[in-house]
């Protein structure tokens, strides 16, 4: 057996892996609309935050391994706390593109944990510059055929919504926190959010803002047509 790398020594031990759930609340006062299950690495490591986890995984090109490690744990944890709420799980675009068995695994895990497909959202994470091929649309077709919905994570501009990502026809677009914070006082951020909202309306998708910290920003986002807000986990 090949010796494990320092990356795996930190990433793979399940004792240090924790699952946090971030609530998405309606900006119209609707309350909690869904819960996103976020895998986080060991305390004190580079993987302790979601940004650190996703960034290092994509730098190392280990998307398939981390998705196969985390998905069972996220869905098992979701089954314990769901209380009838919709659950969102993160999956890397590169995993969907390159692992043809992943969509059926997600569906099997949902069924095993008694999570209805109609109440499960696969949130596609795409921070890599690597090209996406024909595997992604095939994976999306399987997920949609089984009744799951789709979201695109960390949308930073309307330019992101092109090619295979746009072809996913997502049900939700999730704004990167860099667009969200201080948008009330930043005209360029507001213009970018407005352009994304226009695309979302054409797709019949909802827009959710991540990293909302102030009521002023929440009010501005609601006025721009954003329907939900999500705070970072601790």
C-alpha positions, 0 to 999 in steps of 0.5 A: 500500500502506498504511503499516505500523503500529509494531505490525507493524514489531515483529511481522512481521519473521521474523528476530526471531521465535523458536520455543521448545518447552516440555515437559509432563512427567507428575507421576507421573514419566512423563517428557516427554509432549508439547511445546508450540511457543511463538512469541516475538518479538524480544529486547528487545521487548514480544513477547519473552515469550509473555504479552507476545506474546499480550497485545499481539496481543489488545489490537490485535485482530490474532489472525488475522494472528499465527496465520497468521504463526506456525503455519507456523513452529511446525509446521516447527520441530516437525517437526525436533525432534518425535522421535515426541512429541505437539506442541501449537500455540497458536491464538487463539479469535478466529481459529477463530471468524472465519477459516473457512479456518484449521482446514484450513490447520492440517491442511494444514500438519501433513500437509506437515510429516509431523506425524500429526493424532493427535499434534497438539493445538490449544491454544485461547488466549482472554484477550479479553473479546470475544464468541465466535460460531458460528464456533468450534464449526464450526472445532472440528468440522473439527479433531476430524473430522481427528483433532486434539485440543484444549486450553484454555489458561490456565484461571483458574477454573471460571467460564471453562469455560462457553458456547462454550469448554466446548462445545469438549469439550477433551481438556486443560485447562491451568491458569494459572500464577497458580493453580499457584504457591504452591498448597501454602500457599494454600487458595483456589488449591487449592480452585479447582484441585480444582473445575477437576479435577472438571469435567475428569473430567466432560469426560474431560479431563486437567489440566496445570499451567503454570509449576510451579516447586517440588516442593512445588507439583508434589506438591500438584497431583498429589494434587489430580488434575493429571496434567502439569506445564509450565515456562515457556521461557527 
